[in-house]
Protein backbone atom coordinates (compact mmCIF):
# COMPACT_ATOMS: atom_id res chain seq x y z
CA UNK A 1 0.00 0.00 0.00
CA UNK A 2 2.79 2.43 0.76
CA UNK A 3 4.26 2.07 -2.75
CA UNK A 4 0.81 2.70 -4.20
CA UNK A 5 0.22 5.74 -1.99
CA UNK A 6 3.58 7.26 -2.86
CA UNK A 7 3.19 6.60 -6.58
CA UNK A 8 -0.33 8.05 -6.76
CA UNK A 9 1.01 11.37 -5.45
CA UNK A 10 3.43 11.76 -8.38
CA UNK A 11 1.95 13.08 -11.62
CA UNK A 12 4.76 11.47 -13.63
CA UNK A 13 3.72 7.95 -12.50
CA UNK A 14 0.56 6.31 -13.84
CA UNK A 15 -0.74 3.30 -11.94
CA UNK A 16 -2.80 1.36 -14.46
CA UNK A 17 -3.44 -1.93 -12.62
CA UNK A 18 -3.19 -3.56 -9.22
CA UNK A 19 -3.22 -7.26 -8.39
CA UNK A 20 -4.08 -8.59 -4.95
CA UNK A 21 -5.07 -12.26 -4.92
CA UNK A 22 -6.33 -12.07 -1.34
CA UNK A 23 -8.83 -9.20 -1.19
CA UNK A 24 -11.66 -7.70 -3.24
CA UNK A 25 -11.62 -4.15 -4.63
CA UNK A 26 -13.95 -2.68 -1.99
CA UNK A 27 -11.72 -3.95 0.81
CA UNK A 28 -8.58 -2.72 -0.97
CA UNK A 29 -10.18 0.72 -1.16
CA UNK A 30 -11.01 0.58 2.54
CA UNK A 31 -7.48 -0.47 3.48
CA UNK A 32 -5.98 2.32 1.35
CA UNK A 33 -8.29 4.91 2.84
CA UNK A 34 -7.95 3.84 6.48
CA UNK A 35 -4.38 2.50 6.69
CA UNK A 36 -3.63 1.86 10.37
CA UNK A 37 0.12 1.94 9.74
CA UNK A 38 0.54 4.96 7.46
CA UNK A 39 -2.52 6.97 8.39
CA UNK A 40 -5.67 7.95 6.55
CA UNK A 41 -5.34 8.59 2.81
CA UNK A 42 -6.32 12.18 2.10
CA UNK A 43 -7.41 11.60 -1.50
CA UNK A 44 -10.63 10.28 -2.98
CA UNK A 45 -11.12 6.54 -3.51
CA UNK A 46 -14.09 4.94 -5.25
CA UNK A 47 -14.86 1.39 -6.40
CA UNK A 48 -16.67 0.62 -9.65
CA UNK A 49 -16.82 -3.11 -10.28
CA UNK A 50 -13.22 -4.25 -10.74
CA UNK A 51 -11.87 -0.73 -10.97
CA UNK A 52 -10.55 1.60 -8.32
CA UNK A 53 -10.74 5.30 -9.01
CA UNK A 54 -8.18 7.19 -6.99
CA UNK A 55 -8.05 10.98 -7.26
CA UNK A 56 -9.86 10.71 -10.60
CA UNK A 57 -7.52 8.06 -12.06
CA UNK A 58 -9.06 4.68 -12.98
CA UNK A 59 -7.01 1.64 -12.00
CA UNK A 60 -7.96 -1.92 -13.00
CA UNK A 61 -8.05 -4.27 -10.00
CA UNK A 62 -7.14 -7.94 -10.48
CA UNK A 63 -7.36 -10.84 -8.02
CA UNK A 64 -5.07 -13.39 -9.70
CA UNK A 65 -2.94 -15.84 -7.75
CA UNK A 66 -0.77 -16.26 -10.86
CA UNK A 67 0.22 -12.82 -12.22
CA UNK A 68 0.98 -14.44 -15.59
CA UNK A 69 -2.82 -14.67 -16.07
CA UNK A 70 -3.18 -10.88 -16.04
CA UNK A 71 -3.34 -9.30 -19.51
CA UNK A 72 -0.59 -6.77 -18.70
CA UNK A 73 -0.29 -5.63 -22.33
CA UNK A 74 -3.94 -4.55 -22.24
CA UNK A 75 -3.30 -2.36 -19.20
CA UNK A 76 -0.55 -0.34 -20.85
CA UNK A 77 1.91 -1.23 -18.08
CA UNK A 78 5.59 -0.62 -18.75
CA UNK A 79 6.79 -1.85 -15.36
CA UNK A 80 5.27 -4.31 -12.90
CA UNK A 81 6.07 -4.03 -9.20
CA UNK A 82 5.61 -7.25 -7.24
CA UNK A 83 5.06 -6.77 -3.51
CA UNK A 84 2.67 -9.48 -2.33
CA UNK A 85 5.38 -11.41 -0.53
CA UNK A 86 4.08 -14.75 -1.80
N, CA, C and O atoms as a GROMACS GRO file, in nm:
protein
  344
    1UNK      N    1   0.082  -0.120   0.000
    1UNK     CA    2   0.000   0.000   0.000
    1UNK      C    3   0.085   0.126   0.000
    1UNK      O    4   0.049   0.225  -0.062
    2UNK      N    5   0.198   0.122   0.069
    2UNK     CA    6   0.279   0.243   0.076
    2UNK      C    7   0.338   0.279  -0.061
    2UNK      O    8   0.349   0.397  -0.094
    3UNK      N    9   0.376   0.179  -0.139
    3UNK     CA   10   0.426   0.207  -0.275
    3UNK      C   11   0.315   0.270  -0.357
    3UNK      O   12   0.338   0.368  -0.429
    4UNK      N   13   0.195   0.216  -0.348
    4UNK     CA   14   0.081   0.270  -0.420
    4UNK      C   15   0.055   0.414  -0.379
    4UNK      O   16   0.040   0.502  -0.464
    5UNK      N   17   0.051   0.439  -0.250
    5UNK     CA   18   0.022   0.574  -0.199
    5UNK      C   19   0.127   0.674  -0.244
    5UNK      O   20   0.094   0.786  -0.282
    6UNK      N   21   0.253   0.635  -0.241
    6UNK     CA   22   0.358   0.726  -0.286
    6UNK      C   23   0.350   0.751  -0.436
    6UNK      O   24   0.365   0.864  -0.481
    7UNK      N   25   0.326   0.646  -0.513
    7UNK     CA   26   0.319   0.660  -0.658
    7UNK      C   27   0.201   0.746  -0.702
    7UNK      O   28   0.213   0.824  -0.796
    8UNK      N   29   0.088   0.732  -0.635
    8UNK     CA   30  -0.033   0.805  -0.676
    8UNK      C   31  -0.016   0.956  -0.657
    8UNK      O   32  -0.086   1.035  -0.719
    9UNK      N   33   0.077   0.995  -0.570
    9UNK     CA   34   0.101   1.137  -0.545
    9UNK      C   35   0.194   1.202  -0.647
    9UNK      O   36   0.212   1.323  -0.645
   10UNK      N   37   0.252   1.123  -0.737
   10UNK     CA   38   0.343   1.176  -0.838
   10UNK      C   39   0.273   1.178  -0.974
   10UNK      O   40   0.228   1.074  -1.023
   11UNK      N   41   0.263   1.295  -1.033
   11UNK     CA   42   0.195   1.308  -1.162
   11UNK      C   43   0.270   1.240  -1.275
   11UNK      O   44   0.211   1.213  -1.380
   12UNK      N   45   0.399   1.211  -1.257
   12UNK     CA   46   0.476   1.147  -1.363
   12UNK      C   47   0.471   0.994  -1.356
   12UNK      O   48   0.538   0.926  -1.433
   13UNK      N   49   0.391   0.940  -1.263
   13UNK     CA   50   0.372   0.795  -1.250
   13UNK      C   51   0.224   0.764  -1.268
   13UNK      O   52   0.139   0.820  -1.200
   14UNK      N   53   0.195   0.674  -1.362
   14UNK     CA   54   0.056   0.631  -1.384
   14UNK      C   55   0.041   0.487  -1.336
   14UNK      O   56   0.106   0.397  -1.389
   15UNK      N   57  -0.041   0.466  -1.237
   15UNK     CA   58  -0.074   0.330  -1.194
   15UNK      C   59  -0.193   0.286  -1.277
   15UNK      O   60  -0.299   0.347  -1.272
   16UNK      N   61  -0.175   0.179  -1.354
   16UNK     CA   62  -0.280   0.136  -1.446
   16UNK      C   63  -0.350   0.009  -1.399
   16UNK      O   64  -0.462  -0.020  -1.442
   17UNK      N   65  -0.285  -0.068  -1.310
   17UNK     CA   66  -0.344  -0.193  -1.262
   17UNK      C   67  -0.284  -0.231  -1.128
   17UNK      O   68  -0.170  -0.197  -1.097
   18UNK      N   69  -0.363  -0.303  -1.050
   18UNK     CA   70  -0.319  -0.356  -0.922
   18UNK      C   71  -0.366  -0.501  -0.916
   18UNK      O   72  -0.476  -0.534  -0.960
   19UNK      N   73  -0.282  -0.587  -0.860
   19UNK     CA   74  -0.322  -0.726  -0.839
   19UNK      C   75  -0.308  -0.759  -0.692
   19UNK      O   76  -0.200  -0.741  -0.634
   20UNK      N   77  -0.414  -0.807  -0.632
   20UNK     CA   78  -0.408  -0.859  -0.496
   20UNK      C   79  -0.493  -0.984  -0.492
   20UNK      O   80  -0.616  -0.975  -0.495
   21UNK      N   81  -0.430  -1.101  -0.486
   21UNK     CA   82  -0.507  -1.226  -0.492
   21UNK      C   83  -0.585  -1.257  -0.365
   21UNK      O   84  -0.657  -1.357  -0.361
   22UNK      N   85  -0.573  -1.174  -0.262
   22UNK     CA   86  -0.633  -1.207  -0.134
   22UNK      C   87  -0.751  -1.121  -0.093
   22UNK      O   88  -0.824  -1.157  -0.001
   23UNK      N   89  -0.772  -1.008  -0.159
   23UNK     CA   90  -0.882  -0.920  -0.119
   23UNK      C   91  -0.959  -0.869  -0.240
   23UNK      O   92  -0.907  -0.870  -0.352
   24UNK      N   93  -1.081  -0.825  -0.218
   24UNK     CA   94  -1.166  -0.770  -0.324
   24UNK      C   95  -1.146  -0.619  -0.332
   24UNK      O   96  -1.096  -0.558  -0.237
   25UNK      N   97  -1.186  -0.559  -0.444
   25UNK     CA   98  -1.162  -0.415  -0.463
   25UNK      C   99  -1.217  -0.326  -0.352
   25UNK      O  100  -1.151  -0.230  -0.312
   26UNK      N  101  -1.337  -0.355  -0.302
   26UNK     CA  102  -1.395  -0.268  -0.199
   26UNK      C  103  -1.314  -0.271  -0.070
   26UNK      O  104  -1.304  -0.170   0.000
   27UNK      N  105  -1.255  -0.387  -0.039
   27UNK     CA  106  -1.172  -0.395   0.081
   27UNK      C  107  -1.036  -0.330   0.058
   27UNK      O  108  -0.980  -0.269   0.150
   28UNK      N  109  -0.984  -0.341  -0.063
   28UNK     CA  110  -0.858  -0.272  -0.097
   28UNK      C  111  -0.876  -0.122  -0.082
   28UNK      O  112  -0.789  -0.053  -0.029
   29UNK      N  113  -0.990  -0.071  -0.129
   29UNK     CA  114  -1.018   0.072  -0.116
   29UNK      C  115  -1.025   0.112   0.031
   29UNK      O  116  -0.972   0.216   0.071
   30UNK      N  117  -1.091   0.031   0.110
   30UNK     CA  118  -1.101   0.058   0.254
   30UNK      C  119  -0.963   0.060   0.319
   30UNK      O  120  -0.932   0.151   0.397
   31UNK      N  121  -0.881  -0.040   0.287
   31UNK     CA  122  -0.748  -0.047   0.348
   31UNK      C  123  -0.659   0.069   0.304
   31UNK      O  124  -0.577   0.117   0.383
   32UNK      N  125  -0.673   0.114   0.180
   32UNK     CA  126  -0.598   0.231   0.135
   32UNK      C  127  -0.643   0.357   0.209
   32UNK      O  128  -0.562   0.438   0.253
   33UNK      N  129  -0.773   0.371   0.222
   33UNK     CA  130  -0.830   0.491   0.284
   33UNK      C  131  -0.799   0.498   0.433
   33UNK      O  132  -0.766   0.605   0.485
   34UNK      N  133  -0.810   0.386   0.502
   34UNK     CA  134  -0.795   0.384   0.648
   34UNK      C  135  -0.676   0.298   0.690
   34UNK      O  136  -0.694   0.204   0.768
   35UNK      N  137  -0.559   0.328   0.641
   35UNK     CA  138  -0.438   0.250   0.669
   35UNK      C  139  -0.393   0.275   0.813
   35UNK      O  140  -0.356   0.386   0.848
   36UNK      N  141  -0.397   0.170   0.895
   36UNK     CA  142  -0.363   0.186   1.037
   36UNK      C  143  -0.214   0.207   1.059
   36UNK      O  144  -0.173   0.254   1.166
   37UNK      N  145  -0.132   0.174   0.961
   37UNK     CA  146   0.012   0.194   0.974
   37UNK      C  147   0.056   0.332   0.926
   37UNK      O  148   0.133   0.400   0.993
   38UNK      N  149   0.007   0.372   0.809
   38UNK     CA  150   0.054   0.496   0.746
   38UNK      C  151  -0.044   0.612   0.757
   38UNK      O  152  -0.016   0.721   0.707
   39UNK      N  153  -0.154   0.590   0.820
   39UNK     CA  154  -0.252   0.697   0.839
   39UNK      C  155  -0.356   0.702   0.728
   39UNK      O  156  -0.344   0.633   0.627
   40UNK      N  157  -0.456   0.784   0.749
   40UNK     CA  158  -0.567   0.795   0.655
   40UNK      C  159  -0.521   0.861   0.526
   40UNK      O  160  -0.451   0.962   0.528
   41UNK      N  161  -0.563   0.803   0.412
   41UNK     CA  162  -0.534   0.859   0.281
   41UNK      C  163  -0.621   0.981   0.261
   41UNK      O  164  -0.742   0.976   0.281
   42UNK      N  165  -0.560   1.091   0.221
   42UNK     CA  166  -0.632   1.218   0.210
   42UNK      C  167  -0.706   1.234   0.077
   42UNK      O  168  -0.788   1.324   0.063
   43UNK      N  169  -0.677   1.148  -0.020
   43UNK     CA  170  -0.741   1.160  -0.150
   43UNK      C  171  -0.877   1.093  -0.154
   43UNK      O  172  -0.931   1.049  -0.053
   44UNK      N  173  -0.932   1.087  -0.276
   44UNK     CA  174  -1.064   1.028  -0.298
   44UNK      C  175  -1.047   0.889  -0.359
   44UNK      O  176  -0.973   0.870  -0.455
   45UNK      N  177  -1.116   0.791  -0.302
   45UNK     CA  178  -1.112   0.654  -0.351
   45UNK      C  179  -1.254   0.605  -0.373
   45UNK      O  180  -1.339   0.614  -0.284
   46UNK      N  181  -1.279   0.551  -0.493
   46UNK     CA  182  -1.409   0.494  -0.526
   46UNK      C  183  -1.388   0.356  -0.587
   46UNK      O  184  -1.281   0.327  -0.641
   47UNK      N  185  -1.489   0.272  -0.578
   47UNK     CA  186  -1.486   0.139  -0.640
   47UNK      C  187  -1.599   0.131  -0.740
   47UNK      O  188  -1.713   0.167  -0.711
   48UNK      N  189  -1.567   0.083  -0.861
   48UNK     CA  190  -1.667   0.062  -0.965
   48UNK      C  191  -1.639  -0.074  -1.027
   48UNK      O  192  -1.557  -0.085  -1.118
   49UNK      N  193  -1.707  -0.176  -0.979
   49UNK     CA  194  -1.682  -0.311  -1.028
   49UNK      C  195  -1.542  -0.356  -0.993
   49UNK      O  196  -1.506  -0.365  -0.876
   50UNK      N  197  -1.462  -0.384  -1.096
   50UNK     CA  198  -1.322  -0.425  -1.074
   50UNK      C  199  -1.225  -0.310  -1.096
   50UNK      O  200  -1.108  -0.332  -1.125
   51UNK      N  201  -1.273  -0.189  -1.083
   51UNK     CA  202  -1.187  -0.073  -1.097
   51UNK      C  203  -1.184   0.007  -0.968
   51UNK      O  204  -1.286   0.020  -0.899
   52UNK      N  205  -1.067   0.060  -0.936
   52UNK     CA  206  -1.055   0.160  -0.832
   52UNK      C  207  -1.038   0.293  -0.903
   52UNK      O  208  -0.968   0.301  -1.004
   53UNK      N  209  -1.099   0.396  -0.852
   53UNK     CA  210  -1.074   0.530  -0.901
   53UNK      C  211  -1.014   0.607  -0.785
   53UNK      O  212  -1.078   0.627  -0.681
   54UNK      N  213  -0.891   0.650  -0.804
   54UNK     CA  214  -0.818   0.719  -0.699
   54UNK      C  215  -0.778   0.856  -0.751
   54UNK      O  216  -0.703   0.869  -0.848
   55UNK      N  217  -0.830   0.959  -0.685
   55UNK     CA  218  -0.805   1.098  -0.726
   55UNK      C  219  -0.835   1.118  -0.875
   55UNK      O  220  -0.763   1.190  -0.944
   56UNK      N  221  -0.942   1.055  -0.921
   56UNK     CA  222  -0.986   1.071  -1.060
   56UNK      C  223  -0.919   0.979  -1.160
   56UNK      O  224  -0.954   0.981  -1.277
   57UNK      N  225  -0.821   0.898  -1.117
   57UNK     CA  226  -0.752   0.806  -1.206
   57UNK      C  227  -0.810   0.665  -1.190
   57UNK      O  228  -0.820   0.614  -1.078
   58UNK      N  229  -0.848   0.603  -1.302
   58UNK     CA  230  -0.906   0.468  -1.298
   58UNK      C  231  -0.795   0.364  -1.304
   58UNK      O  232  -0.705   0.372  -1.387
   59UNK      N  233  -0.803   0.268  -1.213
   59UNK     CA  234  -0.701   0.164  -1.200
   59UNK      C  235  -0.772   0.029  -1.198
   59UNK      O  236  -0.859   0.005  -1.115
   60UNK      N  237  -0.736  -0.058  -1.290
   60UNK     CA  238  -0.796  -0.192  -1.300
   60UNK      C  239  -0.746  -0.277  -1.184
   60UNK      O  240  -0.626  -0.283  -1.158
   61UNK      N  241  -0.838  -0.343  -1.115
   61UNK     CA  242  -0.805  -0.427  -1.000
   61UNK      C  243  -0.820  -0.573  -1.038
   61UNK      O  244  -0.926  -0.615  -1.082
   62UNK      N  245  -0.713  -0.651  -1.020
   62UNK     CA  246  -0.714  -0.794  -1.048
   62UNK      C  247  -0.698  -0.873  -0.919
   62UNK      O  248  -0.642  -0.822  -0.822
   63UNK      N  249  -0.748  -0.996  -0.918
   63UNK     CA  250  -0.736  -1.084  -0.802
   63UNK      C  251  -0.681  -1.220  -0.847
   63UNK      O  252  -0.741  -1.324  -0.820
   64UNK      N  253  -0.567  -1.218  -0.914
   64UNK     CA  254  -0.507  -1.339  -0.970
   64UNK      C  255  -0.397  -1.394  -0.880
   64UNK      O  256  -0.309  -1.319  -0.838
   65UNK      N  257  -0.403  -1.522  -0.851
   65UNK     CA  258  -0.294  -1.584  -0.775
   65UNK      C  259  -0.170  -1.600  -0.862
   65UNK      O  260  -0.058  -1.597  -0.812
   66UNK      N  261  -0.189  -1.617  -0.992
   66UNK     CA  262  -0.076  -1.626  -1.086
   66UNK      C  263  -0.075  -1.500  -1.172
   66UNK      O  264  -0.158  -1.486  -1.261
   67UNK      N  265   0.018  -1.408  -1.147
   67UNK     CA  266   0.022  -1.282  -1.222
   67UNK      C  267   0.039  -1.300  -1.372
   67UNK      O  268   0.011  -1.209  -1.449
   68UNK      N  269   0.085  -1.418  -1.415
   68UNK     CA  270   0.098  -1.444  -1.559
   68UNK      C  271  -0.039  -1.446  -1.627
   68UNK      O  272  -0.046  -1.431  -1.749
   69UNK      N  273  -0.146  -1.465  -1.551
   69UNK     CA  274  -0.282  -1.467  -1.607
   69UNK      C  275  -0.339  -1.328  -1.631
   69UNK      O  276  -0.446  -1.314  -1.690
   70UNK      N  277  -0.269  -1.226  -1.587
   70UNK     CA  278  -0.318  -1.088  -1.604
   70UNK      C  279  -0.276  -1.039  -1.742
   70UNK      O  280  -0.160  -1.053  -1.780
   71UNK      N  281  -0.368  -0.982  -1.818
   71UNK     CA  282  -0.334  -0.930  -1.951
   71UNK      C  283  -0.261  -0.795  -1.940
   71UNK      O  284  -0.317  -0.690  -1.969
   72UNK      N  285  -0.134  -0.801  -1.896
   72UNK     CA  286  -0.059  -0.677  -1.870
   72UNK      C  287  -0.052  -0.587  -1.993
   72UNK      O  288  -0.057  -0.465  -1.980
   73UNK      N  289  -0.040  -0.646  -2.112
   73UNK     CA  290  -0.029  -0.563  -2.233
   73UNK      C  291  -0.155  -0.480  -2.255
   73UNK      O  292  -0.149  -0.371  -2.312
   74UNK      N  293  -0.269  -0.531  -2.211
   74UNK     CA  294  -0.394  -0.455  -2.224
   74UNK      C  295  -0.403  -0.339  -2.126
   74UNK      O  296  -0.480  -0.245  -2.148
   75UNK      N  297  -0.325  -0.343  -2.019
   75UNK     CA  298  -0.330  -0.236  -1.920
   75UNK      C  299  -0.244  -0.118  -1.959
   75UNK      O  300  -0.264  -0.007  -1.910
   76UNK      N  301  -0.148  -0.140  -2.049
   76UNK     CA  302  -0.055  -0.034  -2.085
   76UNK      C  303   0.062  -0.024  -1.989
   76UNK      O  304   0.134   0.076  -1.989
   77UNK      N  305   0.082  -0.126  -1.908
   77UNK     CA  306   0.191  -0.123  -1.808
   77UNK      C  307   0.327  -0.136  -1.875
   77UNK      O  308   0.347  -0.220  -1.963
   78UNK      N  309   0.420  -0.052  -1.832
   78UNK     CA  310   0.559  -0.062  -1.875
   78UNK      C  311   0.642  -0.139  -1.772
   78UNK      O  312   0.733  -0.213  -1.807
   79UNK      N  313   0.609  -0.120  -1.647
   79UNK     CA  314   0.679  -0.185  -1.536
   79UNK      C  315   0.576  -0.249  -1.445
   79UNK      O  316   0.465  -0.198  -1.428
   80UNK      N  317   0.613  -0.362  -1.385
   80UNK     CA  318   0.527  -0.430  -1.290
   80UNK      C  319   0.605  -0.442  -1.160
   80UNK      O  320   0.718  -0.491  -1.158
   81UNK      N  321   0.545  -0.399  -1.052
   81UNK     CA  322   0.607  -0.403  -0.920
   81UNK      C  323   0.539  -0.512  -0.839
   81UNK      O  324   0.420  -0.503  -0.810
   82UNK      N  325   0.615  -0.613  -0.801
   82UNK     CA  326   0.561  -0.725  -0.724
   82UNK      C  327   0.590  -0.702  -0.576
   82UNK      O  328   0.705  -0.685  -0.536
   83UNK      N  329   0.484  -0.700  -0.495
   83UNK     CA  330   0.506  -0.677  -0.351
   83UNK      C  331   0.411  -0.757  -0.262
   83UNK      O  332   0.384  -0.718  -0.149
   84UNK      N  333   0.359  -0.869  -0.315
   84UNK     CA  334   0.267  -0.948  -0.233
   84UNK      C  335   0.339  -1.027  -0.125
   84UNK      O  336   0.282  -1.056  -0.020
   85UNK      N  337   0.464  -1.062  -0.149
   85UNK     CA  338   0.538  -1.141  -0.053
   85UNK      C  339   0.511  -1.290  -0.061
   85UNK      O  340   0.556  -1.366   0.024
   86UNK      N  341   0.436  -1.332  -0.164
   86UNK     CA  342   0.408  -1.475  -0.180
   86UNK      C  343   0.493  -1.533  -0.289
   86UNK      O  344   0.483  -1.653  -0.317
   0.00000   0.00000   0.00000
